[in-house]
Amino acid sequence: MRSSHALLCATGVLLAACSTKPLKQSDMHIQQTPDTVARSSGTIPQTSKQAIVLPPPRKLPQR
């Protein structure tokens, strides 16, 4: 019984994955040109070296 459910599920996934047509790329899509690729490489900012100091936790009232 479980193997038939798994087979049915796998068949559904395969049919859904293989039957879709890729969408056409619109003419308004952002395109990278060689000059934007050169500018964008190596622009990752450094990580923060300062830690945020949190206040100590408040004690909850006892019931």
Secondary structure by P-SEA (a helix, b strand, c coil): caaaaaaaaaaaaaaaaaaccccccccccccccaaaaaaacccccccccbbbbbccccccccc
